[in-house]
Amino acid sequence: MFEERLKVLFNKKIASDTYCLGLEAPKIAGTAKPGQFVMVRIRPGYDPLLRRPFSVAGVTGDTVHILYRVVGKGTAIMVDIHEGHVLDVLGPLGKGFVTDKQGGKCLLVGGGIGVAPLYFLASTLEGKDVEFLMGFRTSQDFFVYEPLAGKGFRVSVATDDGSKGYTGPVTGLLETSLERTEAAPVSVFACGPKAMLRRIAALCKSSKIPCQVSLETTMGCGLGACLGCAVQASFRERERYLYACKDGPVFFAESIDWSVF
Ligand SMILES: Cc1cc2nc3c(=O)[nH]c(=O)nc-3n(C[C@H](O)[C@H](O)[C@H](O)COP(=O)(O)OP(=O)(O)OC[C@H]3O[C@@H](n4cnc5c(N)ncnc54)[C@H](O)[C@@H]3O)c2cc1C
């Protein structure tokens, strides 16, 4: 893990309220694994007081890419960051997706800005059977992250209002895909809103499919000190709580107590 002052290479709008930020970050680029995240100090001083966590969405050469959606004070400030700006960043942090024991088809399921860590994951799965399912509220929220465009992944899009692709939640696409897959080995990797993850965890449990989820919980320090990112563990874990920053943010779905998540 490094704490560095990093030069911003670009910060461009790619969809409604959604931006792609590029950082010149050779050390993080050289070590980050899909599913890991960085903690960004939005600006010098104490307002906002806390760093904000963002998944590494991709790495090209020495450049680390972050995809972010404007939801509040910190991300609104980020919109005005320009090329040449310097940001204080901690990372890479957390535990990422486990792919070494994985065989068969990879189903990546992202909801909204939850597609970010899955883009990085997809970039490391080239040559495997990968299907990327993305869900957005409307076509205005949909985007294609350039470094992966044209890489040959099968991408299916769902929108809540039907303005692009399948009409309905992305979990509908997942159900169809799982029906088509039948008995062939498949693994699911997901990131997005809580309700989406809960549904995916239930689907995978009933079909006995390995499923890893990246949890975007509210997070204070990112280092395991403040314990603000606690999630209740399922009965199979020895600990009552798991911490998204140090035990995750990626977990096998069966580790989480979904009844209270
Ligand atoms: C490991 C991890 C990886 C993440 N990766 C990304 C990413 O790649 N791209 C991205 O856009 N966001 C990501 N997030 C979420 C991101 O950190 C928050 O959206 C951001 O911190 C909000 O900051 P803010 O100051 O703009 O919002 P605030 O002013 O702090 O909050 C505004 C609103 O957003 C809600 N909010 C704050 N944090 C979160 C959160 N973690 N999840 C859901 N709602 C939240 C608050 O409850 C509030 O309603 C990630 C979070 C975690 C824990």
The ligand as a Tripos MOL2 file, in Angstrom:
@<TRIPOS>MOLECULE
LIG
   53    58     1     0     0
SMALL
NO_CHARGES

@<TRIPOS>ATOM
      1 C1        -14.6630   -0.2870   -1.6170 C.3       1 LIG1
      2 C2        -15.5130    0.7750   -2.2590 C.ar      1 LIG1
      3 C3        -15.3670    1.0540   -3.6000 C.ar      1 LIG1
      4 C4        -16.1330    2.0400   -4.2050 C.ar      1 LIG1
      5 N1        -15.9680    2.2570   -5.5310 N.ar      1 LIG1
      6 C5        -16.6470    3.2470   -6.1350 C.ar      1 LIG1
      7 C6        -16.4280    3.5400   -7.5130 C.ar      1 LIG1
      8 O1        -15.6060    2.9010   -8.1800 O.2       1 LIG1
      9 N2        -17.1250    4.5600   -8.0540 N.ar      1 LIG1
     10 C7        -18.0400    5.2940   -7.3260 C.ar      1 LIG1
     11 O2        -18.6470    6.2270   -7.8740 O.2       1 LIG1
     12 N3        -18.2660    5.0280   -6.0250 N.ar      1 LIG1
     13 C8        -17.5900    4.0400   -5.4160 C.ar      1 LIG1
     14 N4        -17.7960    3.8000   -4.0800 N.ar      1 LIG1
     15 C9        -18.7650    4.6230   -3.3620 C.3       1 LIG1
     16 C10       -18.1150    5.9920   -3.0870 C.3       1 LIG1
     17 O3        -17.0740    5.8200   -2.1550 O.3       1 LIG1
     18 C11       -19.1460    6.9600   -2.5430 C.3       1 LIG1
     19 O4        -20.1190    7.2050   -3.5360 O.3       1 LIG1
     20 C12       -18.4750    8.2750   -2.1620 C.3       1 LIG1
     21 O5        -17.6450    8.0860   -1.0540 O.3       1 LIG1
     22 C13       -19.5170    9.3280   -1.8680 C.3       1 LIG1
     23 O6        -18.8300   10.4800   -1.4710 O.3       1 LIG1
     24 P1        -19.5720   11.8930   -1.4690 P.3       1 LIG1
     25 O7        -18.7770   12.7900   -0.6030 O.co2     1 LIG1
     26 O8        -19.8310   12.3380   -2.8690 O.co2     1 LIG1
     27 O9        -20.9670   11.5520   -0.8600 O.3       1 LIG1
     28 P2        -21.4480   11.9030    0.6280 P.3       1 LIG1
     29 O10       -21.7330   13.3800    0.6820 O.co2     1 LIG1
     30 O11       -20.5030   11.3250    1.6300 O.co2     1 LIG1
     31 O12       -22.8000   11.0760    0.6520 O.3       1 LIG1
     32 C14       -23.8250   11.3900   -0.2850 C.3       1 LIG1
     33 C15       -24.8060   10.2600   -0.3450 C.3       1 LIG1
     34 O13       -24.1550    9.0820   -0.8450 O.3       1 LIG1
     35 C16       -24.2910    8.0390    0.1070 C.3       1 LIG1
     36 N5        -23.0580    7.2660    0.1430 N.ar      1 LIG1
     37 C17       -21.8740    7.6530    0.6510 C.ar      1 LIG1
     38 N6        -20.9640    6.6570    0.5450 N.ar      1 LIG1
     39 C18       -21.6360    5.6340   -0.0450 C.ar      1 LIG1
     40 C19       -21.2690    4.3080   -0.3890 C.ar      1 LIG1
     41 N7        -20.0680    3.8150   -0.1410 N.pl3     1 LIG1
     42 N8        -22.2080    3.5370   -0.9730 N.ar      1 LIG1
     43 C20       -23.4400    3.9980   -1.2040 C.ar      1 LIG1
     44 N9        -23.8460    5.2240   -0.8780 N.ar      1 LIG1
     45 C21       -22.9560    6.0250   -0.3020 C.ar      1 LIG1
     46 C22       -24.5430    8.7100    1.4470 C.3       1 LIG1
     47 O14       -25.2810    7.8500    2.3050 O.3       1 LIG1
     48 C23       -25.3790    9.8840    1.0200 C.3       1 LIG1
     49 O15       -26.7280    9.5340    0.8450 O.3       1 LIG1
     50 C24       -17.0590    2.7950   -3.4420 C.ar      1 LIG1
     51 C25       -17.1980    2.5310   -2.0830 C.ar      1 LIG1
     52 C26       -16.4440    1.5360   -1.5010 C.ar      1 LIG1
     53 C27       -16.5720    1.2520   -0.0390 C.3       1 LIG1
@<TRIPOS>BOND
     1     1     2 1
     2     2     3 ar
     3     2    52 ar
     4     3     4 ar
     5     4     5 ar
     6     4    50 ar
     7     5     6 ar
     8     6     7 ar
     9     6    13 1
    10     7     8 2
    11     7     9 ar
    12     9    10 ar
    13    10    11 2
    14    10    12 ar
    15    12    13 ar
    16    13    14 ar
    17    14    15 1
    18    14    50 ar
    19    15    16 1
    20    16    17 1
    21    16    18 1
    22    18    19 1
    23    18    20 1
    24    20    21 1
    25    20    22 1
    26    22    23 1
    27    23    24 1
    28    24    25 2
    29    24    26 1
    30    24    27 1
    31    27    28 1
    32    28    29 2
    33    28    30 1
    34    28    31 1
    35    31    32 1
    36    32    33 1
    37    33    34 1
    38    33    48 1
    39    34    35 1
    40    35    36 1
    41    35    46 1
    42    36    37 ar
    43    36    45 ar
    44    37    38 ar
    45    38    39 ar
    46    39    40 ar
    47    39    45 ar
    48    40    41 1
    49    40    42 ar
    50    42    43 ar
    51    43    44 ar
    52    44    45 ar
    53    46    47 1
    54    46    48 1
    55    48    49 1
    56    50    51 ar
    57    51    52 ar
    58    52    53 1
@<TRIPOS>SUBSTRUCTURE
     1 LIG1         1 GROUP 0 **** ****
